[in-house]
């Protein structure tokens, strides 16, 4: 069957491989680029935020130490308050001043951040005298109190409820040369009133920021840092702060919140270029520390990523080409499916599989395999029907195997006993014969319990016992009565007992004893031994009885069907079961019926053939 190119395996495979490579390439490149860029941006931002947080915590710690010193000067020392309240004309002024200065210096030197307090002044705003501690090795004579109170930010700072850096970066005029500092001014109040009685003035050196930045060498060496107070932004350099011009503005565009503590990701515009930055608020209000993230950091990573993308694309193209030339020629998937289907057929699964009937060359093979499977299934069904008919025929033949002469002789015996005797035996024989004939004619079940088979055998033997004038006996030996519930084929024991009477005991001409022994030698098998004290058999005769070869027509074994019993047992219970004969010529014969233990393996269903 010819197929158009797009319906052939080769054509479809070519189309699928080309489409798959194109779609995968575009999808992988797009997806991975978006994922990579977002993760790169997040990683860089969060890495910068983590480093900057460490820096901000160190700055906050130092500022907190300085503010603690200012609060100590404000509220916690009576020596400072006594100094401010004592007039210079007082006799104790010198002693109080000395004591206040000692306490001031002692607390100053104990403070961890004292190296960044380049000048501390405590004074009464209404007097000219003051207490001072400065890190300079020299001092000058200037009206410090007057200069401080005349600062433009003095009143604003005095009204602040807590220490801040809202005064911004200022030039201090109190030294020999003006120096940059962050002035902090806080009022000193009377212990027993709310009125201001003085002030504490502290100059914080910009080195607090620059020295802290230098401790974090990875930040200081790589990226610039900025310090923002209010609306003013400063670039942190080695030992100073450089105020940025107005054209450098913080843009609120694309603001992203990084955490709940106020950390933010912003964009800035500088000289026509857009840059990213991370800003963290300090514990002092209106103060922020900021670090930029240059585009070069992203560009370097993206270049490496683009090289990786090109490599992946090239490998995908190679892989697609290889798969096309290899798999298009081998067509492994359809062939594998066909092989699997053949394996299922070999295991006995003959159901039709529409999945292998493709619209291509291999689909034709699949349709042929399904047709072959259906033909095999039909052939097997026909064979099963033939075997069923054969077994039905064998069973019907078995039912007709009771010798007509037996019925004739039985009726003559009943007649003779009725004329010559007035005995109850007549009633017993008639009753036994009635049950026997009824058992033969009833139902189509081929499997009964051993108990039922023994009952049938008792009826048969009762008739034979009267026939032989009591010269034969039937004895039972049952090891376990529970074994009577096991299953056996109907008419299994009767042919064996009949054979023992006619061809074992009768030719010997003596009293006959037939013993039936029911026992189990393991959990899987049950055995019934039928032993007679007759003339026995030769090994050749035993072999002939059990084989498929028919004896001579003059022999009775063909009629009673001993070989048929053996074959039916094997058909029903398996090759390990059946009829086994052991005989001692001139003494005895034992025929052993071996059955499956259906009590252990589950109930064997009674079936009709």
WOPE-V303620 format. One record per residue. N is the residue number from 1. SS is DSSP state (a for helix, b for strand, c for the rest). OMEGA is omega in whole degrees, 0 to 359 (none if undefined). Layout:
{{N & SS & OMEGA} {N & SS & OMEGA}}
This chain:
{{1 & c & 180} {2 & c & 180} {3 & c & 176} {4 & c & 188} {5 & a & 184} {6 & a & 177} {7 & a & 177} {8 & c & 179} {9 & a & 180} {10 & a & 180} {11 & a & 180} {12 & a & 181} {13 & a & 178} {14 & a & 180} {15 & a & 182} {16 & a & 182} {17 & a & 181} {18 & a & 180} {19 & a & 182} {20 & a & 180} {21 & a & 181} {22 & a & 181} {23 & a & 180} {24 & a & 181} {25 & a & 181} {26 & a & 182} {27 & a & 181} {28 & a & 181} {29 & a & 181} {30 & a & 183} {31 & a & 183} {32 & a & 178} {33 & a & 180} {34 & a & 180} {35 & a & 182} {36 & a & 182} {37 & a & 179} {38 & a & 180} {39 & a & 178} {40 & a & 180} {41 & a & 180} {42 & a & 181} {43 & a & 180} {44 & a & 181} {45 & a & 182} {46 & a & 175} {47 & a & 177} {48 & a & 180} {49 & a & 180} {50 & a & 180} {51 & a & 181} {52 & a & 178} {53 & a & 177} {54 & a & 179} {55 & a & 181} {56 & a & 179} {57 & a & 179} {58 & a & 178} {59 & a & 178} {60 & a & 180} {61 & a & 181} {62 & a & 178} {63 & a & 179} {64 & a & 177} {65 & a & 179} {66 & a & 179} {67 & a & 178} {68 & a & 178} {69 & a & 178} {70 & a & 179} {71 & a & 176} {72 & a & 179} {73 & a & 183} {74 & a & 198} {75 & a & 196} {76 & c & 184} {77 & c & 180} {78 & a & 179} {79 & a & 179} {80 & a & 181} {81 & a & 178} {82 & a & 180} {83 & a & 183} {84 & a & 183} {85 & a & 184} {86 & c & 180} {87 & c & 178} {88 & c & 181} {89 & c & 182} {90 & c & 180} {91 & c & 183} {92 & c & 184} {93 & a & 183} {94 & a & 181} {95 & a & 180} {96 & a & 179} {97 & a & 180} {98 & a & 180} {99 & a & 180} {100 & a & 180} {101 & a & 179} {102 & a & 180} {103 & a & 179} {104 & a & 180} {105 & a & 181} {106 & a & 180} {107 & a & 179} {108 & a & 183} {109 & a & 178} {110 & a & 183} {111 & c & 182} {112 & c & 184} {113 & c & 185} {114 & a & 181} {115 & a & 180} {116 & a & 172} {117 & b & 187} {118 & b & 175} {119 & b & 175} {120 & b & 180} {121 & b & 175} {122 & b & 185} {123 & b & 169} {124 & c & 185} {125 & c & 182} {126 & c & 178} {127 & c & 181} {128 & c & 180} {129 & c & 182} {130 & b & 172} {131 & b & 185} {132 & b & 168} {133 & b & 181} {134 & b & 179} {135 & c & 180} {136 & c & 179} {137 & c & 180} {138 & c & 178} {139 & c & 179} {140 & c & 181} {141 & c & 178} {142 & c & 178} {143 & c & 188} {144 & a & 184} {145 & a & 181} {146 & a & 180} {147 & a & 182} {148 & a & 182} {149 & a & 180} {150 & c & 176} {151 & c & 181} {152 & c & 183} {153 & c & 185} {154 & a & 184} {155 & a & 179} {156 & a & 181} {157 & a & 181} {158 & a & 181} {159 & c & 180} {160 & c & 181} {161 & c & 179} {162 & c & 181} {163 & c & 177} {164 & c & 174} {165 & c & 184} {166 & c & 178} {167 & c & 179} {168 & c & 178} {169 & b & 184} {170 & b & 172} {171 & b & 181} {172 & b & 179} {173 & c & 188} {174 & c & 180} {175 & c & 179} {176 & c & 176} {177 & c & 179} {178 & c & 179} {179 & b & 177} {180 & b & 178} {181 & b & 171} {182 & b & 183} {183 & b & 175} {184 & b & 181} {185 & b & 180} {186 & b & 180} {187 & b & 172} {188 & b & 186} {189 & b & 176} {190 & c & 180} {191 & c & 187} {192 & c & 178} {193 & c & 181} {194 & c & 182} {195 & c & 177} {196 & b & 179} {197 & b & 180} {198 & b & 179} {199 & b & 171} {200 & b & 182} {201 & b & 181} {202 & b & 174} {203 & b & 179} {204 & b & 183} {205 & c & 174} {206 & c & 177} {207 & a & 176} {208 & a & 179} {209 & a & 185} {210 & a & 179} {211 & a & 179} {212 & a & 178} {213 & a & 181} {214 & a & 177} {215 & a & 177} {216 & c & 189} {217 & a & 182} {218 & a & 178} {219 & a & 185} {220 & a & 185} {221 & a & 189} {222 & a & 189} {223 & c & 178} {224 & c & 178} {225 & b & 182} {226 & b & 179} {227 & b & 184} {228 & b & 173} {229 & b & 182} {230 & c & 180} {231 & c & 182} {232 & b & 179} {233 & b & 183} {234 & b & 173} {235 & b & 182} {236 & b & 176} {237 & c & 189} {238 & c & 183} {239 & c & 182} {240 & c & 177} {241 & b & 179} {242 & b & 180} {243 & b & 182} {244 & c & 181} {245 & c & 187} {246 & c & 184} {247 & c & 176} {248 & c & 186} {249 & b & 173} {250 & b & 179} {251 & b & 178} {252 & b & 182} {253 & b & 177} {254 & b & 179} {255 & b & 177} {256 & b & 178} {257 & b & 183} {258 & c & 182} {259 & c & 182} {260 & c & 181} {261 & c & 174} {262 & c & 178} {263 & c & 185} {264 & b & 173} {265 & b & 184} {266 & b & 170} {267 & b & 179} {268 & b & 179} {269 & b & 181} {270 & b & 178} {271 & c & 177} {272 & c & 180} {273 & b & 178} {274 & b & 179} {275 & b & 177} {276 & b & 176} {277 & b & 176} {278 & b & 181} {279 & b & 182} {280 & b & 178} {281 & b & 173} {282 & c & 180} {283 & c & 173} {284 & c & 187} {285 & c & 179} {286 & c & 180} {287 & b & 182} {288 & b & 172} {289 & b & 190} {290 & b & 176} {291 & b & 180} {292 & b & 174} {293 & b & 185} {294 & c & 179} {295 & a & 181} {296 & a & 180} {297 & a & 177} {298 & a & 183} {299 & a & 179} {300 & a & 180} {301 & a & 182} {302 & a & 177} {303 & a & 177} {304 & a & 181} {305 & a & 179} {306 & a & 176} {307 & a & 178} {308 & a & 180} {309 & a & 179} {310 & a & 179} {311 & a & 179} {312 & a & 179} {313 & a & 179} {314 & a & 179} {315 & a & 178} {316 & a & 178} {317 & a & 177} {318 & a & 181} {319 & a & 179} {320 & a & 179} {321 & a & 180} {322 & a & 180} {323 & a & 181} {324 & a & 183} {325 & a & 181} {326 & a & 186} {327 & a & 178} {328 & a & 180} {329 & a & 183} {330 & a & 182} {331 & c & 190} {332 & a & 184} {333 & a & 177} {334 & a & 180} {335 & a & 178} {336 & a & 179} {337 & a & 178} {338 & a & 178} {339 & a & 178} {340 & a & 180} {341 & a & 177} {342 & a & 177} {343 & a & 178} {344 & a & 178} {345 & a & 179} {346 & a & 180} {347 & c & 176} {348 & c & 178} {349 & c & 184} {350 & c & 179} {351 & c & 181} {352 & c & 179} {353 & c & 182} {354 & a & 183} {355 & a & 181} {356 & a & 179} {357 & c & 181} {358 & c & 177} {359 & c & 178} {360 & c & 184} {361 & a & 180} {362 & a & 176} {363 & a & 176} {364 & a & 177} {365 & a & 178} {366 & a & 178} {367 & a & 178} {368 & a & 179} {369 & a & 178} {370 & a & 178} {371 & a & 177} {372 & a & 179} {373 & a & 179} {374 & a & 179} {375 & a & 178} {376 & a & 180} {377 & a & 179} {378 & a & 180} {379 & a & 180} {380 & a & 178} {381 & a & 178} {382 & a & 179} {383 & a & 179} {384 & a & 178} {385 & a & 179} {386 & a & 180} {387 & a & 178} {388 & a & 178} {389 & a & 179} {390 & a & 181} {391 & a & 177} {392 & a & 180} {393 & a & 179} {394 & a & 181} {395 & a & 178} {396 & a & 177} {397 & a & 180} {398 & a & 180} {399 & a & 181} {400 & c & 185} {401 & c & 177} {402 & c & 187} {403 & c & 176} {404 & a & 177} {405 & a & 179} {406 & a & 178} {407 & a & 180} {408 & a & 180} {409 & a & 180} {410 & a & 179} {411 & a & 177} {412 & a & 180} {413 & a & 179} {414 & a & 180} {415 & a & 181} {416 & a & 180} {417 & a & 180} {418 & a & 182} {419 & a & 190} {420 & a & 185} {421 & c & 168} {422 & c & 189} {423 & c & 178} {424 & c & 181} {425 & a & 180} {426 & a & 181} {427 & a & 181} {428 & a & 181} {429 & a & 179} {430 & a & 180} {431 & a & 180} {432 & a & 179} {433 & a & 179} {434 & a & 179} {435 & a & 181} {436 & a & 180} {437 & a & 178} {438 & a & 180} {439 & a & 180} {440 & a & 187} {441 & a & 190} {442 & c & 167} {443 & c & 178} {444 & c & 180} {445 & c & 180} {446 & c & 183} {447 & b & 180} {448 & b & 176} {449 & b & 177} {450 & a & 179} {451 & a & 179} {452 & a & 179} {453 & a & 177} {454 & a & 179} {455 & a & 177} {456 & a & 180} {457 & a & 178} {458 & a & 179} {459 & a & 180} {460 & a & 185} {461 & a & 179} {462 & a & 179} {463 & a & 180} {464 & a & 181} {465 & a & 177} {466 & a & 181} {467 & a & 181} {468 & c & 175} {469 & c & 178} {470 & c & 181} {471 & c & 178} {472 & b & 180} {473 & b & 176} {474 & b & 181} {475 & b & 179} {476 & b & 173} {477 & b & 185} {478 & b & 181} {479 & c & 183} {480 & c & 183} {481 & a & 178} {482 & a & 180} {483 & a & 180} {484 & a & 180} {485 & a & 179} {486 & c & 184} {487 & b & 177} {488 & b & 176} {489 & b & 176} {490 & c & 177} {491 & c & 176} {492 & c & 187} {493 & a & 184} {494 & a & 178} {495 & a & 181} {496 & a & 179} {497 & a & 178} {498 & a & 177} {499 & a & 180} {500 & a & 182} {501 & a & 189} {502 & a & 188} {503 & a & 177} {504 & a & 186} {505 & a & 185} {506 & a & 179} {507 & a & 182} {508 & a & 175} {509 & c & 178} {510 & c & 178} {511 & c & 182} {512 & b & 178} {513 & b & 176} {514 & b & 182} {515 & b & 177} {516 & b & 183} {517 & b & 178} {518 & b & 182} {519 & b & 178} {520 & c & 181} {521 & c & 171} {522 & c & 186} {523 & c & 185} {524 & c & 185} {525 & b & 173} {526 & b & 184} {527 & b & 176} {528 & b & 177} {529 & b & 174} {530 & b & 186} {531 & b & 176} {532 & b & 180} {533 & c & 183} {534 & c & 188} {535 & c & 179} {536 & c & 182} {537 & c & 174} {538 & c & 177} {539 & a & 180} {540 & a & 181} {541 & a & 178} {542 & a & 181} {543 & a & 181} {544 & a & 180} {545 & a & 185} {546 & a & 183} {547 & c & 178} {548 & c & 182} {549 & c & 179} {550 & c & 175} {551 & c & 178} {552 & c & 182} {553 & c & 181} {554 & c & 182} {555 & c & 183} {556 & c & 184} {557 & a & 179} {558 & a & 182} {559 & a & 184} {560 & a & 171} {561 & c & 177} {562 & a & 179} {563 & a & 177} {564 & a & 177} {565 & a & 181} {566 & a & 183} {567 & a & 180} {568 & a & 178} {569 & a & 179} {570 & a & 176} {571 & a & 188} {572 & a & 189} {573 & a & 179} {574 & c & 186} {575 & c & 180} {576 & c & 179} {577 & c & 179} {578 & b & 184} {579 & b & 180} {580 & b & 187} {581 & b & 172} {582 & b & 185} {583 & b & 172} {584 & b & 183} {585 & c & 179} {586 & c & 184} {587 & c & 187} {588 & b & 174} {589 & b & 176} {590 & b & 174} {591 & b & 184} {592 & b & 175} {593 & b & 180} {594 & b & 183} {595 & b & 171} {596 & b & 177} {597 & c & 181} {598 & a & 176} {599 & a & 179} {600 & a & 187} {601 & a & 182} {602 & c & 184} {603 & c & 175} {604 & c & 184} {605 & c & 174} {606 & c & 186} {607 & c & 176} {608 & c & 179} {609 & c & none}}
